[in-house]
Amino acid sequence: MSTTIRDIAAADLERVIELDRRLTGKPRRNYHEKRLAAVTAEPASFVTLTAADGPVLKGYAYAHILDGEFGGAGPVGVLDTIGIDPDQRGQGLGRKLLAALEEALKKRGVKELVSQADWTEHGITRFFQSAGFELAPRLVLERTTDNVSDFEAPLAQQVRDSDEVDLSDPSGDDYAALSRDRVPVRSLTEADYPFIVSVDRKVTRRDRSTYYTRKIAEVTKESGVRVSLVAEIDNLFAGFVMARTEYGEFGRAQTTAVLDTIGVDPAYARHSVGRAMMSQLLTNLSSLGVEKVQTQLAWDSFDLMGFLARCGFKPSQRLIFQRRLG
């Protein structure tokens, strides 16, 4: 029988899990089960392919589509995982899977494919190089969740920026004296949708209501753990932070939180709302056993980078790769 590239079906789950275990040395059942459930619930947002010879799976690839995360202005395909059976390597299966995945993404209006890898993962970085990827002009920042004492920078080192700290619009918050204990922070709910869209529109001058409809559904219904937060001052909406927990994307072996957006209403730009939410987010993640939080930003988002640095973020060992489609 010849090898064919096709969509992954529910009946393939156990074989995908076993192949992944052979490749990574770790069982990641939860990751694969969550991905299959997400594909079933929202098929237009995912591409999952396998290279199969009858019942024998020789490789697989997962990708999803982002539209608005990290400040993006259009749909972007994200290659989460690609794996080939070690016994089947050297036959071009990785390139065939990638080509089929790119065709599926282009049919959905995606013009760019991105992925991540640790710089020491030479096998996958060589694959990206040979497949025409290049380094993206973006940085991955990260920090652990076990200690927020590094938030307490001296006031002289703190820089007052403008209206919002938002991963879609690098600006800032005034991080002076207020802490999360003085800025009430609670879990984000679906009812917060109009306030989130309003804050985002004030700063970005863009209508991203469709993006936030999807994101709020993701963080309130689909995410394994609900970690997104809202800050209030005098019972009025003051800001929000949207994050999600992931396990398995880009070969991660630990549960990692991904920070998508943090925004502050311009009316509260000098009340340390951003720092209060970030501090509470890290505290909550630590209590849940999540060891690390990551985010990404454009290389020249200097104000945003300064805010994240004051919150204890540092450059990750991960690189972002990109490839134009079509």
C-alpha positions in Angstrom: 0.0 0.0 0.0 1.1 3.6 -0.6 1.3 6.3 1.9 -1.5 8.9 1.8 -1.9 12.2 3.6 -5.3 12.6 5.2 -7.1 14.2 8.1 -6.7 12.5 11.5 -9.8 10.7 12.6 -11.0 9.8 16.1 -10.0 6.2 15.4 -6.4 7.3 14.9 -6.1 8.7 18.5 -4.4 5.8 20.2 -1.9 5.3 17.3 -1.0 9.0 17.3 -0.5 8.9 21.1 1.8 5.9 20.8 3.8 7.4 17.9 4.2 10.6 19.9 5.4 8.6 23.0 8.0 6.9 20.8 9.2 10.3 19.6 9.2 12.3 22.8 9.6 9.5 25.4 6.7 10.9 27.4 3.0 10.0 27.3 1.0 13.1 26.3 -2.5 11.6 26.2 -4.2 14.7 27.7 -2.7 17.0 25.0 -3.9 14.8 22.1 -7.3 14.2 23.6 -7.8 18.0 24.1 -6.6 18.7 20.6 -9.1 16.1 19.1 -11.9 17.6 21.2 -11.0 21.1 20.0 -11.0 20.0 16.4 -14.4 18.4 16.8 -15.8 21.6 18.4 -14.2 24.1 16.0 -13.0 22.3 12.9 -12.4 25.6 10.9 -9.7 26.6 13.3 -7.5 23.5 13.1 -5.7 21.3 10.6 -4.6 17.8 11.8 -3.1 15.5 9.3 -1.5 12.1 9.3 0.8 10.2 6.8 -0.7 6.7 6.8 -0.2 3.5 5.0 -3.5 1.8 5.7 -3.8 1.4 9.5 -0.1 2.3 10.0 0.6 5.9 11.0 4.0 7.1 9.8 3.7 10.7 10.9 1.4 13.4 11.9 1.1 17.2 12.1 -1.1 19.6 14.1 -1.7 23.2 13.3 -4.2 25.8 14.4 -5.2 29.2 13.1 -4.8 32.4 15.1 -6.5 35.7 14.2 -5.6 38.5 16.6 -3.4 36.9 19.2 -0.2 38.8 20.1 -1.4 41.8 18.1 -1.8 40.0 14.8 -3.9 41.7 12.1 -4.8 38.7 10.1 -5.1 34.9 10.2 -1.9 33.1 10.8 -1.3 29.3 10.8 0.6 27.9 13.8 2.4 24.6 13.4 2.2 23.1 16.8 3.6 19.6 16.2 5.1 17.6 13.4 6.4 14.1 14.0 7.7 11.3 11.8 8.2 7.6 12.8 11.9 7.2 13.3 11.8 4.1 11.1 10.2 6.1 8.2 12.6 9.0 8.1 14.4 9.9 5.0 11.4 9.4 2.7 10.3 13.0 2.6 7.2 12.5 4.7 7.8 15.6 6.8 7.9 17.8 3.7 4.8 16.0 2.3 2.9 16.6 5.5 4.0 20.2 5.6 2.9 20.8 2.0 -0.5 19.3 2.6 -0.9 21.4 5.8 0.0 24.6 3.9 -2.5 23.9 1.2 -5.2 23.4 3.8 -4.3 26.6 5.5 -4.2 28.6 2.2 -7.8 27.5 1.5 -8.8 29.1 4.7 -7.2 32.5 3.9 -4.0 32.0 5.8 -0.9 33.6 4.3 1.7 32.9 6.9 2.8 29.8 8.9 4.8 30.2 12.1 6.2 27.8 14.7 8.6 27.7 17.7 11.5 25.6 18.7 14.2 25.7 21.4 17.4 26.8 19.7 19.1 23.5 20.9 16.6 21.3 19.0 18.8 21.0 16.0 16.7 18.4 14.2 13.6 20.6 14.0 15.5 23.8 13.3 17.3 22.1 10.4 13.9 20.9 9.1 12.5 24.5 9.3 15.6 25.8 7.5 15.3 23.2 4.7 11.6 23.9 4.3 12.1 27.6 3.7 11.3 29.1 7.1 13.2 32.1 8.4 13.5 33.7 11.8 10.5 35.9 12.6 11.1 39.4 14.0 9.5 38.4 17.3 10.7 37.4 20.7 9.5 34.8 23.2 9.6 36.0 26.8 9.0 33.9 29.8 9.2 33.7 33.6 8.5 31.2 36.3 5.4 31.5 38.5 7.0 30.6 41.9 8.0 34.1 43.1 6.6 37.5 42.4 9.0 39.4 44.6 10.9 40.6 41.5 7.8 42.8 40.8 8.9 45.3 43.4 11.2 47.4 41.4 12.2 50.8 43.0 9.9 53.6 41.9 12.9 55.4 40.3 13.3 52.5 37.9 9.6 52.5 36.9 8.6 54.2 33.7 5.1 55.7 33.2 3.9 54.8 29.8 0.6 55.6 28.1 -2.9 54.1 28.3 -2.8 50.3 28.0 -0.5 47.4 28.3 -1.7 45.3 25.5 0.1 42.7 23.5 -1.7 44.2 20.4 -0.6 47.7 21.1 2.6 48.3 23.0 1.9 51.0 25.6 1.9 50.9 29.3 0.6 51.3 32.8 1.9 53.3 35.7 3.3 50.7 38.0 3.7 52.9 41.1 2.4 51.9 44.5 -0.8 49.9 44.1 -0.8 46.1 44.4 -3.3 43.4 43.6 -4.5 43.7 47.2 -5.7 47.2 46.5 -7.0 46.5 43.0 -9.7 43.7 43.2 -9.1 41.0 40.6 -11.6 38.2 39.7 -12.0 35.6 37.0 -13.1 36.7 33.6 -16.6 35.7 32.5 -18.6 35.9 29.3 -20.4 38.9 30.7 -17.2 40.9 30.5 -17.2 40.7 26.7 -18.5 44.3 25.9 -16.1 45.9 28.4 -13.1 44.0 26.9 -14.0 45.0 23.4 -14.5 48.6 24.5 -11.1 48.8 26.2 -9.4 47.2 23.2 -11.0 49.6 20.8 -10.0 52.7 22.8 -6.4 51.8 22.5 -6.0 50.0 19.2 -8.6 51.9 17.3 -9.6 48.6 15.8 -12.8 46.6 16.1 -11.7 43.1 17.2 -15.0 42.0 18.4 -14.9 38.8 16.4 -11.5 37.9 17.8 -12.7 38.5 21.4 -15.9 36.4 20.8 -13.7 33.5 20.0 -11.1 34.2 22.7 -13.7 34.5 25.5 -15.3 31.2 24.4 -11.8 29.6 24.5 -10.8 30.9 27.9 -14.2 30.3 29.6 -15.2 27.0 28.0 -12.4 25.2 26.2 -9.2 26.0 28.2 -8.2 23.2 30.6 -7.9 25.7 33.5 -9.6 29.1 33.6 -6.9 31.6 34.4 -8.0 34.8 32.6 -8.7 37.7 34.9 -10.5 41.1 35.2 -9.6 44.0 37.5 -12.2 46.4 38.9 -11.9 49.7 40.7 -14.9 51.0 42.6 -16.8 48.1 41.0 -16.1 49.4 37.5 -14.2 47.4 34.8 -10.6 48.5 34.8 -8.7 45.9 32.8 -8.3 42.4 31.7 -5.7 39.7 31.1 -6.3 36.8 28.8 -4.2 33.6 29.2 -4.5 29.9 28.7 -2.8 26.8 29.8 -1.1 24.5 27.2 0.6 21.2 27.4 2.4 19.7 24.4 2.5 22.5 21.8 5.9 23.0 20.3 7.2 20.0 22.1 6.7 21.4 25.6 6.9 18.7 28.2 5.5 20.9 31.1 2.3 22.7 31.5 2.9 26.2 30.4 0.6 29.3 30.5 0.5 31.5 27.4 -0.3 35.2 27.9 -2.2 36.5 24.9 -3.3 40.0 26.0 -3.3 42.3 29.0 -5.2 45.6 28.7 -6.0 48.5 31.0 -8.8 51.0 30.5 -7.1 54.4 29.8 -9.2 55.9 32.7 -7.2 53.7 35.1 -3.8 54.0 33.4 -2.1 55.3 36.6 -3.5 52.8 39.1 -1.1 49.9 38.6 -3.9 47.8 37.2 -1.6 45.9 34.8 0.9 45.0 37.6 -2.0 43.9 39.9 -3.4 41.6 37.3 -0.1 40.1 36.4 0.8 39.5 40.0 -2.5 37.7 40.6 -2.2 35.7 37.4 1.2 34.4 38.5 0.0 33.6 42.0 -3.0 31.7 40.6 -0.9 29.7 38.1 1.6 28.8 40.8 -1.1 27.4 43.0 -2.4 25.3 40.0 1.1 23.8 39.5 1.8 25.7 36.3 5.5 26.3 36.3 6.0 28.9 33.6 4.2 31.6 31.6 5.3 32.7 28.1 4.3 35.4 25.7 5.6 36.8 22.5 6.0 40.3 21.1 7.5 42.2 18.2 11.2 42.9 18.6 10.6 46.7 18.6 7.8 46.7 21.2 10.1 48.5 23.6 7.4 49.9 26.0 5.7 46.5 26.3 9.1 44.8 26.7 9.8 47.2 29.6 6.6 46.4 31.3 7.2 42.7 31.0 10.8 43.1 32.2 9.5 44.9 35.3 7.2 41.9 35.9 10.1 39.5 35.9 10.0 38.3 32.3 13.2 37.4 30.5 14.2 36.2 27.0 13.3 32.5 26.4 15.6 30.0 24.7 12.9 29.5 22.1 13.0 30.9 18.6 10.0 31.8 16.4 10.1 30.8 12.7 7.9 32.0 9.9 7.2 31.1 6.3 5.0 33.0 3.8 2.4 30.8 2.0 1.6 31.1 -1.6 
